Amino acid sequence: MIYSFHELVDSVKNAGRRIAVAVAQDAEVLIAVRKAADLGIVHPILVGEEAQIKSIAAELNISLSGMEIINEADKVEACRKAVKLVHDGDADVVMKGIVDTSVILKAVLDKDIGLRESPVLSHVALFGVEGFDRLLYITDAAMCIAPDVEQKAHIINNAVKVAHALGNENPIVTCLCAVEKVNPKMQATLDAQELVERNKRGEIAGCTVCGPLALDNAVSEEAAKHKGITDPNAGKADILLVPYIEAGNIFYKSLTYMAKAQNAGMIVGAKAPVVVTSRADSDETKLNSIALAIAVAANKA
């Protein structure tokens, strides 16, 4: 099982998988892709405005050696070409460059060249938080706005596949809520109860689902003990299922900007991993995200 980003990056060194970068004319993206290429993690295919890619690389002294460049100035077409490379088996992972997420997702969902596999595409964020002996998965903080219980079941399944790829054979999934008891007036608690029952019936497999639990009782065994929570999995969460996107987004950015936690992110549920990081993310986060996507792609192959 992988416990840190250092271990994650080490696990995919020399993997030599192919990554298609859509609209690659971005400094942080090029730095991250160069680092990943130097570690043997990927063979990059840069799709975008060739002159800008070369200009940025020259300005930052980034070598483009070993990288294929497909010249495409139009951002929509660049996304389509990058996704089609994965669709046709010419690349293993697609990565968003300097383009709106909605544009690349439209290509990913295209009926002719797209990569849809699961009924629901969802975002999985991976965090290394100081003081924790394991990596934490947060889902969904970026894709599904207000998922119902059916969508949450798919979101769990998507995240569990990522955890399995990192060697966690039975991740503990905690359904985050504001309280620890089922309250008919709080839909998230009703969804948690239903998801736990589906897990017990084997309808959600490969993991252990618990909840409803508040965040303190999800990640702290001591807090769970003080509140008299008897669930043996309380405080031991691997995957944190957020109730809706605002909660996930605030949680994600709190860990990033206030806790300074290392992180990675990707969209899952497609036939291949889709690396979608924020334009504000560092090259380190982008490298971590590439490593995560390659680990998932390798496990899927």
N, C-alpha and C positions, 0 to 999 in steps of 0.2 A: 504493500500500500504506500502511496506517495503522501508524504506529510508536509512538504514545503515546496516553494517554487524552485528552489535550488535543485531539489530532487526531480521536479517535473522537467526542468530544462535538461538536466543530465540524462533523463530517461529517453529523450528524443534526439539527442545528439547523433549525428550521422544517419538520421532516418532518411534523408534525401528525398522527401516527398515534394510534390510540385504545388506551389501556391500561386493562384492567379489574383493579382491585386488590381482592383477596379479604380480607375482615376488615381494613379500612383504618384502624381506630381505633388507630393507633400513631404516636408523635411522629416518629421517624426516617423512617418511610415517608412521612408527610405532608410533611415538610420536603423529602425527595428528590423527591417527585411535584410539589410546588410549583415547585421549581427547574427540573425538566424541563419543566413547563408554561410557565414564564416564558421558557424558551429556545425554545419552540415545538416541542419534541421530541414532546410528547404532548398529547392531550386526555384527561384522566383521568376514569374512571368509578369512583367509590368505592362498594364494596359492603360494608356493615357496619352497625354500630349507629349510626344517624344522630346521636343525642344525644351519644354519646361522641366521634364524629368532630368535631362542632361544638365540644364542650367543649375538646378538646385543641387544636384550631385556634385557638380564642379565647385560651386560656392562653398559647400560643406566638406569638400575633399572626400566624398563617398565614392568608392570604386563601384562601377557597374559591371565589373568583370563577372562573367558567368550568368548574367541576367539577360533574359530575352525581353525585348521591348516591342510591343505592338502599338503602333501609332494610331491613336484615336482621340481627336480633340473633343468630340461630343461626349458629354458625361453619361447621358442615357445609353448611348451605343457602347461606350467603354464598359459600363456595367453589364450590358447584355453579352458582350464578347467574353468578359471574364467568367460570367456564369456559364456560358455555353462551353467554355473550355472544360469546366468541371462536368457538365452534362455529357459531353462527348468522351470523357475519360482521359482528357489531356492534362488535367490538373486534379489534385486531390482535395483542395481547400480553396475557398474564395474569400478574399479579404476586402473590406471597404477602405478606400483611401479618402481623399478629400471630396466627399460627395454626401448628400443627405441620405440618411438610412432608408427613407421611403423609396428612393430611386433604385437602390440595389435590391431592396426587398421585392419591388415590382418585377425585376428580372428573375429573382429567385422563384417567384410564384407564377411566372409565365407558363402557360400550358404547353408551349412548344419546346422551349429551351430550359424550363425551370427545374427546380430540385425538390419540389414538395414531396414529402413522404408521410409524415404524421399528420393527422387532422388538425393539429395545432402546432404552430411554430412558437417557440418561447425562448426567452433569454436566460442564460445561466451565468451568474457571476461567481468567481472563485476568489476567496479572500484568505490571506495569511495574516492573522491578527496576533499582535504581541500578547503573550500570556496563554495562548491556546496551543495545545499539543497536536492540533490537526487543522487541516484546511476546512473552511466553511463555504458551503454553496448557498447562494441566495437566488431565489427564483419566484416570481418573474418581476424584475425591476425595470423592464424596458420595452416589453412587447405587448402583453395582454393587459388591457386597461382595467377591466372589472370582470375577471373570469368567474363563470358559474362553476358548480361542482363538477360537471362533466369536463370542462376545460381544465380545471385544477388537477383532475386525474391524469390528463394528458401531460400537463406541465410537470407533474411528479415523475411520470414515466420518462420524459425527456431528460430530466435532471439525473435520474437514477442511472441512465445509460452513461452519462458523463462520469459519475462516481465509479461505476464499474470499470470504465476505461482507465481510471487511476488506481485500480486495485482494491477498491472498497466493495467487497462482494455483497454486503448487506447494510447499506447506509441507513441511518436513522433519520427519517423525515419528520420534522415537526411542523405542524400547522400553526402558524403564529396568529394570535388573537390578542385582544386587550385584557381578557380574563381567562381563567383556567376552568371555568364551568360552562356547560352548555346553557345559553340564554336564547329563548325563542325570538327575542328582539334584536339579536346580533347574528346576522346571517353567517358571518365567518365561523362562529362556533358551531352552527348547525352543519356547515360544510365540513368542518373538521371531524365532527362525529361521524358523518357519512363516509368520509374518506378512510377513517380508521376501520369502519365496518367492512368496507370494500377490500381493504388490505387483509383483514382477518379471513374473508371469504376467498382470498386468492385472486381477486379481480385486479388488484394492484400488486404486482409481484416484484421480487428482487430487492425488497427493502422492508423496513419496519416503520409504519406510520403511527405517530402519536399526536395527541392534541385533543381539545384546544389547550394551548399553553402560551403564556406571555413570554416575551423575549428573555427575561431574567431566568425563568424556570426552564427555558429551552436550552440555555447554554451554561447554566450554573447548577451543579448538583447541590451545592450548599443552599442556594436560594430555594430550590425545590423542596429540600428537606425542611427548611424553616417554615414553608407554607403548608407542610403536611401532605405534599403530593406523593402518592404511592406508586405512580407509574415508574417502573424500573428504568425506563429510557429517558425520563425527565432529566434535563441538564446535560444530555449526551448528544445533542443534535449534530448531525453532519449537514443535512440539507434543511434550509429554512424556507418554508413556503409562505410567502407574504400574502395577505388577503386581497390586496389590490395595488395598482401601480404606484400611487402616491406614497404609500407606506414603504414599498420596496425602493423607490427612487430616493426618498429621504434617508433610509437606512444605508443604502449603497453609498451615497455621497457623504454621509456622516463618517462612515468607516474610511473613505478615501481621503477626505480633507481634514477631518478632526482627529481621527485615530492614526492617520498616515499609514494605513494598512496596504500591503502589497496586494495587487488584484489582477484579474484577467476576466475577460468576458467573451461570450460567443452566443450565436443563435443556433439552437438545435431543433430537430424535428424535420430537417431537410435530409436529402440523400447524402449530403456532405456537410461538414461544419462550415459555418459562415462567421468569419471574424468581423464583428461590428463593435468597434471601440469609439469612444467619444473623440471629437477633434481636439479636445482639451487634454486627453490622456497623454502621458509621457511615453517616450520610446520604450521604457522598461515595461510598462503595462502592455504595450503593443507586442513586445517580444514574448511576454508571459502568455498573452492571448494566442499568439501563433503556436507556441509550444503546447498549450492546452488543446488547440484544434488539431494539431498533428497527432497528439496522443489519442484523441477520439477517433480520428480518421484511421490510424493504424489498428486500433481495436476493432473498428467496423469492417476492415478489409477481410 
